[in-house]
């Protein structure tokens, strides 16, 4: 989550509304990653690759930290005693760990693309990009449908 989002929360913004905004930011980044994947192998915009590499790690780690430290405890309190909610939150925490590991690998690949490295496997990088942004979109859709739809 961006520092701006943290500041907004400090000034009374609802955590659920803040998470919805963060999801929109993540989806925009997924769109940028898809544009990069679609540009392979011959239309690579190195600047876009470097921008995406720089934005990806901090955004993913920040949103996950915000969810785990603010949103998940809020949802757990609101649904105290609901074992399904607790199981869902545990699943999402595990997915966060997987997504962050995947993001680190993708950041390296994006830096290599941005640098014009001849050592990069373009086909594998395309699969990596698509795997990441598709997983992120599914994760966000799940949270939106199963967690945030219950919250106001």
Secondary structure, DSSP 8 states (H G I E B T S, - for coil): --HHHHHHHHTT--HHHHHHHHHHHHHHHHHHHHHHHHHTTT---HHHHHHHHHHHHHHHHHHHHHIIIIIHHHHHHHTTT-HHHHHHHHHHHHHHHHHHHHHHHHHHHHHHHHHT-TT--HHHHHHHHHHHHHHHHHHHHHHHHHTGGG--
